[in-house]
Amino acid sequence: MKPALLVIDVQKEFFKDNPQAAASLHSATEYINAAIALFREKKLPVICVQHMIPEENFGPGQEGFDLPESLKILPTDVHIHKTYGNAFNKTTLAELLRKEGVDTVVLTGFAAEGCVLSTCRGAKDLDLTPIILRGSIIGGKPEYVPFVEATNEIISYRALEKVLE
């Protein structure tokens, strides 16, 4: 198994007018940052995925497109910009993962019921193994997270540490 960590759509815009999502951002960020550190320690890919909406002039350099300061993504990490829910749709993500020999993606981010779930399904379509890191996904509403975790493969942070030993 060679995994990559995907950090999906943890962008300021998606939390500014959603107090429920903003409230769970802090605890999810703790898990995401721990996973980022673990993947870096193991020299495994960390990939930041950011959503763009060109027709609304929402993209790099626009207000809200940026990541929260608390998220430990670096400029040197791979950044993928997408315009669909599925991070594989019309991006270079699948090609990048193939070049790296990745066969498993560990999913984190926002929105559990939207882009995280779409990317999870997209990974399966490409014969990759998607695994959601428990505690690291945020829903548009809190009740969406347990549904997504219950209907997909999940892993706890401690189990992830053990698997990556």
Rosetta constraint file for C-alpha pairs under 8 A:
AtomPair CA 1 CA 102 HARMONIC 7.59 0.50
AtomPair CA 1 CA 103 HARMONIC 6.35 0.50
AtomPair CA 1 CA 104 HARMONIC 6.74 0.50
AtomPair CA 2 CA 44 HARMONIC 7.87 0.50
AtomPair CA 2 CA 101 HARMONIC 6.77 0.50
AtomPair CA 2 CA 102 HARMONIC 4.90 0.50
AtomPair CA 2 CA 103 HARMONIC 5.66 0.50
AtomPair CA 2 CA 104 HARMONIC 6.10 0.50
AtomPair CA 3 CA 44 HARMONIC 6.90 0.50
AtomPair CA 3 CA 45 HARMONIC 7.53 0.50
AtomPair CA 3 CA 102 HARMONIC 5.47 0.50
AtomPair CA 3 CA 103 HARMONIC 6.17 0.50
AtomPair CA 3 CA 104 HARMONIC 4.45 0.50
AtomPair CA 3 CA 105 HARMONIC 5.35 0.50
AtomPair CA 3 CA 106 HARMONIC 6.81 0.50
AtomPair CA 4 CA 39 HARMONIC 7.71 0.50
AtomPair CA 4 CA 44 HARMONIC 6.05 0.50
AtomPair CA 4 CA 45 HARMONIC 4.81 0.50
AtomPair CA 4 CA 46 HARMONIC 6.02 0.50
AtomPair CA 4 CA 47 HARMONIC 7.30 0.50
AtomPair CA 4 CA 97 HARMONIC 7.80 0.50
AtomPair CA 4 CA 102 HARMONIC 6.43 0.50
AtomPair CA 4 CA 104 HARMONIC 6.47 0.50
AtomPair CA 4 CA 105 HARMONIC 5.01 0.50
AtomPair CA 4 CA 106 HARMONIC 6.19 0.50
AtomPair CA 5 CA 35 HARMONIC 7.65 0.50
AtomPair CA 5 CA 36 HARMONIC 7.33 0.50
AtomPair CA 5 CA 39 HARMONIC 7.12 0.50
AtomPair CA 5 CA 44 HARMONIC 7.82 0.50
AtomPair CA 5 CA 45 HARMONIC 6.21 0.50
AtomPair CA 5 CA 46 HARMONIC 4.85 0.50
AtomPair CA 5 CA 47 HARMONIC 6.00 0.50
AtomPair CA 5 CA 105 HARMONIC 5.89 0.50
AtomPair CA 5 CA 106 HARMONIC 4.86 0.50
AtomPair CA 5 CA 107 HARMONIC 6.30 0.50
AtomPair CA 5 CA 108 HARMONIC 7.69 0.50
AtomPair CA 6 CA 46 HARMONIC 6.30 0.50
AtomPair CA 6 CA 47 HARMONIC 4.96 0.50
AtomPair CA 6 CA 48 HARMONIC 6.04 0.50
AtomPair CA 6 CA 49 HARMONIC 6.89 0.50
AtomPair CA 6 CA 105 HARMONIC 6.71 0.50
AtomPair CA 6 CA 106 HARMONIC 6.05 0.50
AtomPair CA 6 CA 107 HARMONIC 5.09 0.50
AtomPair CA 6 CA 108 HARMONIC 6.09 0.50
AtomPair CA 7 CA 32 HARMONIC 7.48 0.50
AtomPair CA 7 CA 46 HARMONIC 7.66 0.50
AtomPair CA 7 CA 47 HARMONIC 6.17 0.50
AtomPair CA 7 CA 48 HARMONIC 4.88 0.50
AtomPair CA 7 CA 49 HARMONIC 5.91 0.50
AtomPair CA 7 CA 107 HARMONIC 6.53 0.50
AtomPair CA 7 CA 108 HARMONIC 5.05 0.50
AtomPair CA 7 CA 109 HARMONIC 5.37 0.50
AtomPair CA 8 CA 48 HARMONIC 6.28 0.50
AtomPair CA 8 CA 49 HARMONIC 4.75 0.50
AtomPair CA 8 CA 50 HARMONIC 6.34 0.50
AtomPair CA 8 CA 107 HARMONIC 7.44 0.50
AtomPair CA 8 CA 108 HARMONIC 6.08 0.50
AtomPair CA 8 CA 109 HARMONIC 4.55 0.50
AtomPair CA 8 CA 110 HARMONIC 5.90 0.50
AtomPair CA 8 CA 115 HARMONIC 7.31 0.50
AtomPair CA 8 CA 116 HARMONIC 6.69 0.50
AtomPair CA 9 CA 48 HARMONIC 7.88 0.50
AtomPair CA 9 CA 49 HARMONIC 5.84 0.50
AtomPair CA 9 CA 50 HARMONIC 4.78 0.50
AtomPair CA 9 CA 51 HARMONIC 5.86 0.50
AtomPair CA 9 CA 109 HARMONIC 6.02 0.50
AtomPair CA 9 CA 110 HARMONIC 5.35 0.50
AtomPair CA 9 CA 111 HARMONIC 7.40 0.50
AtomPair CA 9 CA 115 HARMONIC 7.70 0.50
AtomPair CA 10 CA 14 HARMONIC 7.48 0.50
AtomPair CA 10 CA 50 HARMONIC 7.35 0.50
AtomPair CA 10 CA 67 HARMONIC 6.04 0.50
AtomPair CA 10 CA 68 HARMONIC 7.32 0.50
AtomPair CA 10 CA 109 HARMONIC 5.66 0.50
AtomPair CA 10 CA 110 HARMONIC 5.80 0.50
AtomPair CA 11 CA 15 HARMONIC 7.38 0.50
AtomPair CA 11 CA 50 HARMONIC 7.13 0.50
AtomPair CA 11 CA 64 HARMONIC 6.49 0.50
AtomPair CA 11 CA 65 HARMONIC 5.68 0.50
AtomPair CA 11 CA 66 HARMONIC 5.50 0.50
AtomPair CA 11 CA 67 HARMONIC 4.53 0.50
AtomPair CA 11 CA 68 HARMONIC 6.39 0.50
AtomPair CA 12 CA 16 HARMONIC 6.41 0.50
AtomPair CA 12 CA 64 HARMONIC 4.76 0.50
AtomPair CA 12 CA 65 HARMONIC 6.31 0.50
AtomPair CA 12 CA 66 HARMONIC 5.99 0.50
AtomPair CA 12 CA 67 HARMONIC 5.74 0.50
AtomPair CA 12 CA 68 HARMONIC 5.76 0.50
AtomPair CA 13 CA 17 HARMONIC 7.85 0.50
AtomPair CA 13 CA 63 HARMONIC 7.58 0.50
AtomPair CA 13 CA 64 HARMONIC 4.11 0.50
AtomPair CA 13 CA 65 HARMONIC 6.24 0.50
AtomPair CA 13 CA 66 HARMONIC 7.97 0.50
AtomPair CA 14 CA 18 HARMONIC 7.16 0.50
AtomPair CA 14 CA 64 HARMONIC 7.74 0.50
AtomPair CA 15 CA 19 HARMONIC 6.93 0.50
AtomPair CA 15 CA 21 HARMONIC 6.00 0.50
AtomPair CA 15 CA 22 HARMONIC 4.96 0.50
AtomPair CA 15 CA 25 HARMONIC 7.99 0.50
AtomPair CA 16 CA 22 HARMONIC 7.10 0.50
AtomPair CA 18 CA 22 HARMONIC 6.07 0.50
AtomPair CA 18 CA 140 HARMONIC 7.54 0.50
AtomPair CA 19 CA 23 HARMONIC 5.96 0.50
AtomPair CA 20 CA 24 HARMONIC 6.73 0.50
AtomPair CA 20 CA 140 HARMONIC 7.43 0.50
AtomPair CA 20 CA 141 HARMONIC 6.31 0.50
AtomPair CA 20 CA 142 HARMONIC 6.78 0.50
AtomPair CA 21 CA 25 HARMONIC 6.17 0.50
AtomPair CA 21 CA 138 HARMONIC 6.31 0.50
AtomPair CA 21 CA 139 HARMONIC 6.24 0.50
AtomPair CA 21 CA 140 HARMONIC 5.77 0.50
AtomPair CA 21 CA 141 HARMONIC 6.48 0.50
AtomPair CA 21 CA 142 HARMONIC 7.08 0.50
AtomPair CA 22 CA 26 HARMONIC 7.45 0.50
AtomPair CA 24 CA 28 HARMONIC 6.23 0.50
AtomPair CA 24 CA 138 HARMONIC 6.45 0.50
AtomPair CA 24 CA 142 HARMONIC 7.88 0.50
AtomPair CA 25 CA 29 HARMONIC 5.88 0.50
AtomPair CA 25 CA 138 HARMONIC 6.65 0.50
AtomPair CA 26 CA 30 HARMONIC 6.55 0.50
AtomPair CA 27 CA 31 HARMONIC 6.88 0.50
AtomPair CA 27 CA 135 HARMONIC 7.39 0.50
AtomPair CA 27 CA 136 HARMONIC 7.65 0.50
AtomPair CA 28 CA 32 HARMONIC 6.17 0.50
AtomPair CA 28 CA 109 HARMONIC 7.73 0.50
AtomPair CA 28 CA 135 HARMONIC 5.64 0.50
AtomPair CA 28 CA 136 HARMONIC 4.26 0.50
AtomPair CA 28 CA 137 HARMONIC 6.13 0.50
AtomPair CA 28 CA 138 HARMONIC 6.81 0.50
AtomPair CA 29 CA 33 HARMONIC 5.84 0.50
AtomPair CA 29 CA 70 HARMONIC 7.27 0.50
AtomPair CA 29 CA 71 HARMONIC 6.30 0.50
AtomPair CA 29 CA 136 HARMONIC 6.74 0.50
AtomPair CA 30 CA 34 HARMONIC 6.18 0.50
AtomPair CA 30 CA 136 HARMONIC 7.84 0.50
AtomPair CA 31 CA 35 HARMONIC 6.18 0.50
AtomPair CA 31 CA 135 HARMONIC 6.37 0.50
AtomPair CA 31 CA 136 HARMONIC 5.35 0.50
AtomPair CA 31 CA 157 HARMONIC 7.30 0.50
AtomPair CA 32 CA 36 HARMONIC 6.12 0.50
AtomPair CA 32 CA 71 HARMONIC 7.73 0.50
AtomPair CA 32 CA 108 HARMONIC 6.61 0.50
AtomPair CA 32 CA 109 HARMONIC 7.81 0.50
AtomPair CA 32 CA 136 HARMONIC 5.66 0.50
AtomPair CA 33 CA 37 HARMONIC 6.21 0.50
AtomPair CA 33 CA 71 HARMONIC 6.40 0.50
AtomPair CA 33 CA 72 HARMONIC 5.77 0.50
AtomPair CA 34 CA 38 HARMONIC 6.20 0.50
AtomPair CA 35 CA 39 HARMONIC 6.04 0.50
AtomPair CA 35 CA 157 HARMONIC 7.35 0.50
AtomPair CA 36 CA 40 HARMONIC 6.14 0.50
AtomPair CA 36 CA 46 HARMONIC 6.56 0.50
AtomPair CA 36 CA 72 HARMONIC 7.21 0.50
AtomPair CA 36 CA 73 HARMONIC 7.64 0.50
AtomPair CA 37 CA 41 HARMONIC 6.08 0.50
AtomPair CA 38 CA 42 HARMONIC 6.29 0.50
AtomPair CA 38 CA 161 HARMONIC 7.37 0.50
AtomPair CA 39 CA 43 HARMONIC 6.00 0.50
AtomPair CA 39 CA 44 HARMONIC 4.96 0.50
AtomPair CA 39 CA 45 HARMONIC 6.70 0.50
AtomPair CA 39 CA 46 HARMONIC 6.71 0.50
AtomPair CA 40 CA 44 HARMONIC 5.89 0.50
AtomPair CA 40 CA 45 HARMONIC 7.32 0.50
AtomPair CA 40 CA 46 HARMONIC 7.30 0.50
AtomPair CA 42 CA 164 HARMONIC 7.49 0.50
AtomPair CA 45 CA 77 HARMONIC 7.95 0.50
AtomPair CA 45 CA 78 HARMONIC 7.94 0.50
AtomPair CA 46 CA 77 HARMONIC 6.10 0.50
AtomPair CA 46 CA 78 HARMONIC 6.70 0.50
AtomPair CA 47 CA 77 HARMONIC 6.15 0.50
AtomPair CA 47 CA 78 HARMONIC 4.87 0.50
AtomPair CA 47 CA 79 HARMONIC 5.91 0.50
AtomPair CA 47 CA 80 HARMONIC 7.26 0.50
AtomPair CA 48 CA 73 HARMONIC 7.12 0.50
AtomPair CA 48 CA 77 HARMONIC 7.01 0.50
AtomPair CA 48 CA 78 HARMONIC 6.11 0.50
AtomPair CA 48 CA 79 HARMONIC 4.77 0.50
AtomPair CA 48 CA 80 HARMONIC 6.20 0.50
AtomPair CA 49 CA 79 HARMONIC 5.83 0.50
AtomPair CA 49 CA 80 HARMONIC 4.75 0.50
AtomPair CA 49 CA 81 HARMONIC 5.86 0.50
AtomPair CA 49 CA 82 HARMONIC 7.14 0.50
AtomPair CA 49 CA 87 HARMONIC 7.07 0.50
AtomPair CA 50 CA 65 HARMONIC 7.66 0.50
AtomPair CA 50 CA 79 HARMONIC 7.40 0.50
AtomPair CA 50 CA 80 HARMONIC 6.28 0.50
AtomPair CA 50 CA 81 HARMONIC 4.96 0.50
AtomPair CA 50 CA 82 HARMONIC 6.24 0.50
AtomPair CA 51 CA 59 HARMONIC 7.57 0.50
AtomPair CA 51 CA 65 HARMONIC 7.92 0.50
AtomPair CA 51 CA 81 HARMONIC 5.84 0.50
AtomPair CA 51 CA 82 HARMONIC 5.01 0.50
AtomPair CA 51 CA 83 HARMONIC 5.80 0.50
AtomPair CA 51 CA 84 HARMONIC 7.55 0.50
AtomPair CA 52 CA 58 HARMONIC 5.53 0.50
AtomPair CA 52 CA 59 HARMONIC 4.84 0.50
AtomPair CA 52 CA 60 HARMONIC 7.90 0.50
AtomPair CA 52 CA 65 HARMONIC 7.78 0.50
AtomPair CA 52 CA 81 HARMONIC 6.52 0.50
AtomPair CA 52 CA 82 HARMONIC 5.89 0.50
AtomPair CA 52 CA 83 HARMONIC 5.24 0.50
AtomPair CA 53 CA 57 HARMONIC 6.32 0.50
AtomPair CA 53 CA 58 HARMONIC 4.92 0.50
AtomPair CA 53 CA 59 HARMONIC 6.48 0.50
AtomPair CA 53 CA 83 HARMONIC 6.10 0.50
AtomPair CA 54 CA 58 HARMONIC 5.63 0.50
AtomPair CA 54 CA 59 HARMONIC 6.57 0.50
AtomPair CA 54 CA 83 HARMONIC 7.90 0.50
AtomPair CA 57 CA 62 HARMONIC 7.51 0.50
AtomPair CA 58 CA 62 HARMONIC 5.90 0.50
AtomPair CA 58 CA 63 HARMONIC 7.81 0.50
AtomPair CA 58 CA 65 HARMONIC 6.82 0.50
AtomPair CA 59 CA 65 HARMONIC 5.90 0.50
AtomPair CA 60 CA 65 HARMONIC 6.16 0.50
AtomPair CA 60 CA 66 HARMONIC 7.59 0.50
AtomPair CA 61 CA 65 HARMONIC 7.03 0.50
AtomPair CA 61 CA 66 HARMONIC 7.84 0.50
AtomPair CA 62 CA 66 HARMONIC 7.87 0.50
AtomPair CA 67 CA 71 HARMONIC 6.74 0.50
AtomPair CA 73 CA 77 HARMONIC 6.65 0.50
AtomPair CA 80 CA 91 HARMONIC 7.23 0.50
AtomPair CA 80 CA 92 HARMONIC 7.48 0.50
AtomPair CA 80 CA 93 HARMONIC 6.94 0.50
AtomPair CA 81 CA 91 HARMONIC 7.32 0.50
AtomPair CA 82 CA 87 HARMONIC 5.99 0.50
AtomPair CA 82 CA 89 HARMONIC 7.64 0.50
AtomPair CA 82 CA 90 HARMONIC 7.47 0.50
AtomPair CA 82 CA 91 HARMONIC 6.37 0.50
AtomPair CA 84 CA 89 HARMONIC 6.41 0.50
AtomPair CA 84 CA 115 HARMONIC 7.97 0.50
AtomPair CA 85 CA 89 HARMONIC 7.91 0.50
AtomPair CA 85 CA 114 HARMONIC 6.41 0.50
AtomPair CA 85 CA 115 HARMONIC 4.33 0.50
AtomPair CA 85 CA 116 HARMONIC 7.74 0.50
AtomPair CA 85 CA 118 HARMONIC 5.71 0.50
AtomPair CA 85 CA 119 HARMONIC 6.88 0.50
AtomPair CA 86 CA 115 HARMONIC 5.82 0.50
AtomPair CA 86 CA 116 HARMONIC 7.64 0.50
AtomPair CA 86 CA 117 HARMONIC 7.97 0.50
AtomPair CA 86 CA 118 HARMONIC 4.66 0.50
AtomPair CA 86 CA 119 HARMONIC 4.24 0.50
AtomPair CA 86 CA 120 HARMONIC 7.84 0.50
AtomPair CA 86 CA 121 HARMONIC 7.89 0.50
AtomPair CA 86 CA 122 HARMONIC 6.10 0.50
AtomPair CA 87 CA 91 HARMONIC 6.86 0.50
AtomPair CA 87 CA 93 HARMONIC 7.09 0.50
AtomPair CA 87 CA 115 HARMONIC 7.38 0.50
AtomPair CA 87 CA 118 HARMONIC 7.73 0.50
AtomPair CA 87 CA 119 HARMONIC 5.40 0.50
AtomPair CA 87 CA 122 HARMONIC 7.72 0.50
AtomPair CA 88 CA 92 HARMONIC 7.21 0.50
AtomPair CA 88 CA 93 HARMONIC 5.61 0.50
AtomPair CA 88 CA 94 HARMONIC 6.04 0.50
AtomPair CA 88 CA 119 HARMONIC 6.74 0.50
AtomPair CA 88 CA 122 HARMONIC 6.40 0.50
AtomPair CA 88 CA 123 HARMONIC 7.50 0.50
AtomPair CA 89 CA 122 HARMONIC 7.88 0.50
AtomPair CA 92 CA 96 HARMONIC 6.11 0.50
AtomPair CA 93 CA 97 HARMONIC 6.21 0.50
AtomPair CA 94 CA 98 HARMONIC 6.18 0.50
AtomPair CA 94 CA 126 HARMONIC 7.91 0.50
AtomPair CA 95 CA 99 HARMONIC 6.25 0.50
AtomPair CA 96 CA 100 HARMONIC 6.36 0.50
AtomPair CA 97 CA 101 HARMONIC 6.16 0.50
AtomPair CA 97 CA 102 HARMONIC 5.09 0.50
AtomPair CA 97 CA 103 HARMONIC 7.63 0.50
AtomPair CA 98 CA 102 HARMONIC 5.95 0.50
AtomPair CA 98 CA 103 HARMONIC 7.82 0.50
AtomPair CA 103 CA 127 HARMONIC 7.86 0.50
AtomPair CA 103 CA 128 HARMONIC 5.10 0.50
AtomPair CA 103 CA 129 HARMONIC 6.29 0.50
AtomPair CA 104 CA 128 HARMONIC 5.43 0.50
AtomPair CA 104 CA 129 HARMONIC 4.47 0.50
AtomPair CA 104 CA 130 HARMONIC 5.78 0.50
AtomPair CA 104 CA 131 HARMONIC 7.45 0.50
AtomPair CA 105 CA 123 HARMONIC 7.66 0.50
AtomPair CA 105 CA 128 HARMONIC 7.06 0.50
AtomPair CA 105 CA 129 HARMONIC 6.17 0.50
AtomPair CA 105 CA 130 HARMONIC 4.86 0.50
AtomPair CA 105 CA 131 HARMONIC 6.19 0.50
AtomPair CA 106 CA 130 HARMONIC 5.99 0.50
AtomPair CA 106 CA 131 HARMONIC 4.85 0.50
AtomPair CA 106 CA 132 HARMONIC 5.57 0.50
AtomPair CA 106 CA 133 HARMONIC 6.33 0.50
AtomPair CA 107 CA 116 HARMONIC 6.88 0.50
AtomPair CA 107 CA 120 HARMONIC 7.43 0.50
AtomPair CA 107 CA 130 HARMONIC 6.93 0.50
AtomPair CA 107 CA 131 HARMONIC 6.05 0.50
AtomPair CA 107 CA 132 HARMONIC 4.68 0.50
AtomPair CA 107 CA 133 HARMONIC 6.10 0.50
AtomPair CA 107 CA 137 HARMONIC 7.98 0.50
AtomPair CA 108 CA 116 HARMONIC 7.12 0.50
AtomPair CA 108 CA 132 HARMONIC 6.38 0.50
AtomPair CA 108 CA 133 HARMONIC 6.11 0.50
AtomPair CA 108 CA 136 HARMONIC 5.15 0.50
AtomPair CA 108 CA 137 HARMONIC 5.15 0.50
AtomPair CA 109 CA 116 HARMONIC 6.68 0.50
AtomPair CA 109 CA 136 HARMONIC 6.22 0.50
AtomPair CA 109 CA 137 HARMONIC 4.67 0.50
AtomPair CA 109 CA 138 HARMONIC 6.04 0.50
AtomPair CA 110 CA 114 HARMONIC 7.55 0.50
AtomPair CA 110 CA 115 HARMONIC 6.67 0.50
AtomPair CA 110 CA 116 HARMONIC 6.25 0.50
AtomPair CA 110 CA 137 HARMONIC 5.90 0.50
AtomPair CA 110 CA 138 HARMONIC 5.01 0.50
AtomPair CA 110 CA 139 HARMONIC 6.31 0.50
AtomPair CA 110 CA 140 HARMONIC 7.81 0.50
AtomPair CA 111 CA 115 HARMONIC 5.55 0.50
AtomPair CA 111 CA 116 HARMONIC 5.81 0.50
AtomPair CA 111 CA 117 HARMONIC 7.92 0.50
AtomPair CA 111 CA 137 HARMONIC 7.05 0.50
AtomPair CA 111 CA 138 HARMONIC 5.57 0.50
AtomPair CA 111 CA 139 HARMONIC 4.86 0.50
AtomPair CA 111 CA 140 HARMONIC 5.90 0.50
AtomPair CA 112 CA 116 HARMONIC 5.00 0.50
AtomPair CA 112 CA 117 HARMONIC 5.93 0.50
AtomPair CA 112 CA 137 HARMONIC 5.65 0.50
AtomPair CA 112 CA 138 HARMONIC 5.48 0.50
AtomPair CA 112 CA 139 HARMONIC 4.69 0.50
AtomPair CA 112 CA 140 HARMONIC 7.36 0.50
AtomPair CA 112 CA 144 HARMONIC 6.65 0.50
AtomPair CA 112 CA 145 HARMONIC 5.82 0.50
AtomPair CA 112 CA 148 HARMONIC 6.41 0.50
AtomPair CA 113 CA 117 HARMONIC 5.53 0.50
AtomPair CA 113 CA 118 HARMONIC 7.94 0.50
AtomPair CA 113 CA 139 HARMONIC 6.25 0.50
AtomPair CA 113 CA 140 HARMONIC 7.43 0.50
AtomPair CA 113 CA 144 HARMONIC 6.05 0.50
AtomPair CA 113 CA 145 HARMONIC 7.23 0.50
AtomPair CA 113 CA 148 HARMONIC 6.47 0.50
AtomPair CA 114 CA 118 HARMONIC 6.02 0.50
AtomPair CA 115 CA 119 HARMONIC 5.90 0.50
AtomPair CA 116 CA 120 HARMONIC 6.09 0.50
AtomPair CA 116 CA 137 HARMONIC 7.79 0.50
AtomPair CA 117 CA 121 HARMONIC 6.27 0.50
AtomPair CA 117 CA 148 HARMONIC 7.09 0.50
AtomPair CA 118 CA 122 HARMONIC 6.08 0.50
AtomPair CA 119 CA 123 HARMONIC 6.04 0.50
AtomPair CA 120 CA 124 HARMONIC 6.56 0.50
AtomPair CA 120 CA 130 HARMONIC 5.64 0.50
AtomPair CA 120 CA 131 HARMONIC 7.75 0.50
AtomPair CA 121 CA 125 HARMONIC 6.38 0.50
AtomPair CA 122 CA 126 HARMONIC 6.51 0.50
AtomPair CA 123 CA 127 HARMONIC 6.45 0.50
AtomPair CA 123 CA 128 HARMONIC 5.09 0.50
AtomPair CA 123 CA 129 HARMONIC 6.67 0.50
AtomPair CA 123 CA 130 HARMONIC 6.09 0.50
AtomPair CA 124 CA 128 HARMONIC 5.33 0.50
AtomPair CA 124 CA 129 HARMONIC 6.22 0.50
AtomPair CA 124 CA 130 HARMONIC 6.73 0.50
AtomPair CA 130 CA 153 HARMONIC 7.16 0.50
AtomPair CA 131 CA 152 HARMONIC 7.40 0.50
AtomPair CA 131 CA 153 HARMONIC 5.14 0.50
AtomPair CA 131 CA 154 HARMONIC 5.21 0.50
AtomPair CA 131 CA 155 HARMONIC 6.63 0.50
AtomPair CA 132 CA 136 HARMONIC 7.87 0.50
AtomPair CA 132 CA 137 HARMONIC 7.86 0.50
AtomPair CA 132 CA 149 HARMONIC 7.18 0.50
AtomPair CA 132 CA 152 HARMONIC 7.32 0.50
AtomPair CA 132 CA 153 HARMONIC 6.21 0.50
AtomPair CA 132 CA 154 HARMONIC 4.53 0.50
AtomPair CA 132 CA 155 HARMONIC 6.27 0.50
AtomPair CA 133 CA 137 HARMONIC 7.42 0.50
AtomPair CA 133 CA 154 HARMONIC 5.69 0.50
AtomPair CA 133 CA 155 HARMONIC 5.14 0.50
AtomPair CA 133 CA 156 HARMONIC 5.94 0.50
AtomPair CA 133 CA 157 HARMONIC 6.72 0.50
AtomPair CA 134 CA 149 HARMONIC 7.25 0.50
AtomPair CA 134 CA 154 HARMONIC 5.95 0.50
AtomPair CA 134 CA 155 HARMONIC 5.74 0.50
AtomPair CA 134 CA 156 HARMONIC 5.17 0.50
AtomPair CA 134 CA 157 HARMONIC 7.08 0.50
AtomPair CA 135 CA 156 HARMONIC 7.79 0.50
AtomPair CA 137 CA 145 HARMONIC 6.82 0.50
AtomPair CA 138 CA 142 HARMONIC 7.25 0.50
AtomPair CA 138 CA 145 HARMONIC 6.44 0.50
AtomPair CA 139 CA 143 HARMONIC 7.34 0.50
AtomPair CA 139 CA 144 HARMONIC 5.43 0.50
AtomPair CA 139 CA 145 HARMONIC 5.47 0.50
AtomPair CA 140 CA 144 HARMONIC 7.21 0.50
AtomPair CA 141 CA 145 HARMONIC 7.84 0.50
AtomPair CA 143 CA 147 HARMONIC 7.12 0.50
AtomPair CA 144 CA 148 HARMONIC 6.36 0.50
AtomPair CA 145 CA 149 HARMONIC 6.13 0.50
AtomPair CA 146 CA 150 HARMONIC 5.85 0.50
AtomPair CA 147 CA 151 HARMONIC 6.21 0.50
AtomPair CA 148 CA 152 HARMONIC 6.25 0.50
AtomPair CA 149 CA 153 HARMONIC 7.08 0.50
AtomPair CA 149 CA 154 HARMONIC 6.26 0.50
AtomPair CA 155 CA 159 HARMONIC 6.30 0.50
AtomPair CA 155 CA 160 HARMONIC 6.38 0.50
AtomPair CA 156 CA 160 HARMONIC 6.16 0.50
AtomPair CA 157 CA 161 HARMONIC 6.23 0.50
AtomPair CA 158 CA 162 HARMONIC 6.41 0.50
AtomPair CA 159 CA 163 HARMONIC 6.14 0.50
AtomPair CA 160 CA 164 HARMONIC 6.14 0.50
AtomPair CA 161 CA 165 HARMONIC 6.31 0.50
